[in-house]
Amino acid sequence: MRGPNRRQLYAEQTRADLVAAARKLFVDNGFADTSVEAITAAAQVSKGTFYHHFPDKKAMFAELYTELLQRVGALADAASEAIRATPGEPALTAVSNLTHAFLRRTIDDPLHRELMAQAPSVLVEQYRHINDTVAQPPIERLLTALAERGDVEPEVPVATVARMLLAVLCEGNQIIAAAAADREDALARTFHTITLLMSGLAADGVSAHG
């Protein structure tokens, strides 16, 4: 089987350069104040090249946001696998760790913070679609793993809870991002609040803290 030719490699590198430029500009300046001209200047390509790869800058933002949620989804699937692989360990600890890791990224990763903060206004209806199709299924799988072990109430509606938990996590990002003066305190308060909410899902005798 023949590998990619030089033209394909060049196209892939050009696309990667455009995405890297947009990633930095969206973080530094915000979506609204980032023009296609600024992206192409930073990537050192023409506007025609940009439109060869993307229909508009919103499509590029959507791709970056989707990639971000895919990484979050991978964390959720890893937690599900860990739960099934270690039946003797307290399963809800995995959910707590996942929640904290997601919220922690709001402080540690400017791209995560800014994309999460800007996505609702930039993507509008597409925001809900990406959340529902990319981020919600891994959370459902995680809740299913908990249900299989009997660590959550048997009547918990998995799909509904997954959607609401995702909404809470997204709102938590907004709260922490807005607290520029003390994001660590906002993280602690937000994490504690979500933990209290999760405690209502735990089966009798199971702690939401694990």
C-alpha positions as CSV (number, residue, x, y, z in Angstrom):
1,M,0.0,0.0,0.0
2,R,1.4,3.4,-1.0
3,G,1.7,6.1,1.6
4,P,0.5,9.7,1.2
5,N,2.2,11.6,-1.6
6,R,4.0,14.9,-1.2
7,R,0.9,16.9,-2.1
8,Q,-1.1,15.2,0.5
9,L,1.5,15.7,3.1
10,Y,1.7,19.4,2.3
11,A,-2.1,19.7,2.5
12,E,-2.1,18.0,5.9
13,Q,0.7,20.2,7.2
14,T,-1.0,23.4,5.9
15,R,-4.3,22.4,7.6
16,A,-2.4,21.7,10.8
17,D,-0.7,25.1,10.6
18,L,-4.1,26.8,10.1
19,V,-5.6,25.0,13.1
20,A,-2.6,25.8,15.3
21,A,-2.9,29.5,14.3
22,A,-6.6,29.6,15.0
23,R,-6.2,27.8,18.3
24,K,-3.8,30.5,19.6
25,L,-5.8,33.4,18.2
26,F,-9.1,32.2,19.6
27,V,-7.5,31.9,23.0
28,D,-5.7,35.3,22.8
29,N,-8.3,37.4,21.1
30,G,-11.6,35.5,21.2
31,F,-13.6,34.2,18.3
32,A,-15.3,37.5,17.4
33,D,-12.0,39.4,17.2
34,T,-10.2,36.8,15.2
35,S,-10.5,37.3,11.4
36,V,-9.8,34.8,8.7
37,E,-7.1,37.3,7.6
38,A,-5.4,37.0,11.0
39,I,-5.5,33.2,10.9
40,T,-4.0,33.1,7.4
41,A,-1.3,35.6,8.3
42,A,-0.3,33.7,11.3
43,A,-0.2,30.4,9.3
44,Q,1.5,32.2,6.4
45,V,-1.0,31.0,3.8
46,S,-3.5,32.6,1.5
47,K,-7.2,33.1,2.2
48,G,-7.8,30.8,-0.8
49,T,-5.9,28.1,1.1
50,F,-8.0,28.7,4.2
51,Y,-11.2,28.3,2.3
52,H,-9.9,25.1,0.6
53,H,-9.8,23.5,4.0
54,F,-12.6,25.3,5.9
55,P,-15.9,26.9,4.8
56,D,-15.5,29.6,7.5
57,K,-13.9,30.3,10.8
58,K,-16.9,28.9,12.7
59,A,-16.3,25.5,11.1
60,M,-12.7,25.7,12.4
61,F,-13.9,26.6,15.9
62,A,-16.4,23.7,15.8
63,E,-13.6,21.3,14.9
64,L,-11.5,22.5,17.8
65,Y,-14.4,22.3,20.2
66,T,-15.2,18.8,19.0
67,E,-11.6,17.7,19.5
68,L,-11.7,19.1,23.1
69,L,-14.8,17.1,23.9
70,Q,-13.3,14.0,22.4
71,R,-10.5,14.3,24.9
72,V,-13.0,14.7,27.7
73,G,-14.9,11.7,26.4
74,A,-11.7,9.6,26.4
75,L,-11.2,10.4,30.1
76,A,-14.8,9.2,30.8
77,D,-14.2,6.0,28.8
78,A,-10.9,5.4,30.7
79,A,-12.8,5.8,33.9
80,S,-15.4,3.3,32.8
81,E,-12.7,0.8,31.9
82,A,-11.0,1.3,35.3
83,I,-14.3,0.7,37.1
84,R,-14.8,-2.6,35.2
85,A,-11.2,-3.6,35.7
86,T,-11.1,-3.0,39.5
87,P,-14.4,-4.3,40.9
88,G,-13.1,-4.0,44.5
89,E,-12.4,-0.3,44.2
90,P,-15.0,2.4,45.1
91,A,-16.4,3.3,41.7
92,L,-17.7,6.7,42.4
93,T,-14.2,7.8,43.1
94,A,-13.6,7.6,39.3
95,V,-16.5,10.0,38.7
96,S,-15.2,12.4,41.3
97,N,-11.8,12.3,39.8
98,L,-13.2,12.8,36.3
99,T,-15.2,15.8,37.4
100,H,-12.2,17.4,39.1
101,A,-10.0,16.7,36.1
102,F,-12.5,18.4,33.8
103,L,-12.8,21.5,36.1
104,R,-9.1,21.6,36.7
105,R,-8.5,22.0,33.0
106,T,-10.4,25.3,33.1
107,I,-7.5,26.7,35.1
108,D,-4.6,24.8,33.7
109,D,-5.5,24.8,30.0
110,P,-6.3,28.2,28.4
111,L,-7.6,26.5,25.2
112,H,-10.0,24.4,27.2
113,R,-11.2,27.4,29.2
114,E,-11.7,29.7,26.3
115,L,-13.3,27.2,23.9
116,M,-15.7,26.0,26.6
117,A,-16.5,29.6,27.5
118,Q,-17.0,30.8,23.9
119,A,-18.7,27.7,22.4
120,P,-22.3,28.4,23.4
121,S,-22.4,31.9,21.8
122,V,-20.2,30.9,18.8
123,L,-21.8,27.6,17.9
124,V,-25.4,28.2,19.1
125,E,-27.5,25.2,18.0
126,Q,-24.4,23.3,16.9
127,Y,-23.1,23.5,20.4
128,R,-26.0,21.3,21.7
129,H,-25.5,18.9,18.8
130,I,-21.8,18.5,19.5
131,N,-22.4,18.0,23.2
132,D,-25.1,15.4,22.6
133,T,-23.2,13.4,20.1
134,V,-19.6,13.7,21.3
135,A,-19.5,14.2,25.1
136,Q,-22.8,12.7,26.3
137,P,-22.3,9.1,25.1
138,P,-19.1,8.5,27.1
139,I,-20.8,9.9,30.2
140,E,-23.7,7.6,29.6
141,R,-21.2,4.7,29.4
142,L,-19.6,5.7,32.6
143,L,-23.0,5.9,34.4
144,T,-23.9,2.5,32.9
145,A,-20.7,1.1,34.4
146,L,-21.7,2.5,37.8
147,A,-25.3,1.0,37.4
148,E,-23.9,-2.4,36.6
149,R,-22.0,-2.4,39.9
150,G,-25.0,-1.2,41.8
151,D,-23.2,2.1,42.8
152,V,-26.1,4.3,41.7
153,E,-29.8,4.1,42.3
154,P,-31.3,1.5,40.1
155,E,-34.0,3.8,38.7
156,V,-31.5,6.5,37.6
157,P,-32.4,7.5,34.0
158,V,-28.9,7.3,32.5
159,A,-29.4,9.4,29.4
160,T,-31.1,12.2,31.3
161,V,-28.5,12.2,34.1
162,A,-25.6,12.2,31.6
163,R,-27.1,15.2,29.8
164,M,-27.6,17.2,33.0
165,L,-24.2,16.3,34.4
166,L,-22.6,17.5,31.2
167,A,-24.6,20.8,31.4
168,V,-23.4,21.2,35.0
169,L,-19.8,20.6,34.0
170,C,-20.0,23.1,31.2
171,E,-21.6,25.7,33.6
172,G,-18.9,24.9,36.1
173,N,-16.3,25.9,33.4
174,Q,-18.1,29.2,33.0
175,I,-18.1,29.9,36.7
176,I,-14.4,29.2,37.1
177,A,-13.4,31.0,33.9
178,A,-15.3,34.1,35.0
179,A,-13.6,34.1,38.4
180,A,-10.3,35.5,37.1
181,A,-9.3,36.9,40.6
182,D,-9.5,33.5,42.3
183,R,-10.1,30.5,40.0
184,E,-8.8,28.1,42.6
185,D,-11.5,29.1,45.0
186,A,-14.1,28.9,42.3
187,L,-12.9,25.4,41.4
188,A,-13.2,24.3,45.0
189,R,-16.7,25.6,45.3
190,T,-17.9,24.3,42.0
191,F,-16.4,20.8,42.6
192,H,-18.0,20.7,46.1
193,T,-21.4,21.6,44.6
194,I,-21.2,19.0,41.9
195,T,-20.2,16.4,44.4
196,L,-23.2,17.2,46.5
197,L,-25.4,16.8,43.4
198,M,-23.8,13.5,42.6
199,S,-24.4,12.2,46.1
200,G,-28.1,12.1,45.3
201,L,-27.4,9.4,42.6
202,A,-25.5,7.1,44.9
203,A,-27.1,3.9,46.0
204,D,-27.7,3.4,49.7
205,G,-24.5,2.9,51.5
206,V,-22.3,4.2,48.7
207,S,-20.5,7.5,49.1
208,A,-20.2,10.0,46.3
209,H,-16.7,10.6,47.4
210,G,-15.9,6.9,46.9
